[in-house]
């Protein structure tokens, strides 16, 4: 699992957009969302930089936290 901070994630629409962006890089990725801390945990074979780029292209800045 790789953890990311996504400061602008605040609602279900955000979760859907982020999930779609991650799926565009790795359709088999598993994503767990923590709306309280605005972090996600991603289980994926994709490179962290590629996941961050996908989230950024969807309008969400993300930063790896582990």
Secondary structure, DSSP 8 states (H G I E B T S, - for coil): -EEEE-TT--SHHHHHHHHHHHHHH-TT-EEEEETTTTEEEEE-SS-HHHHHHHHHHTT---EE--
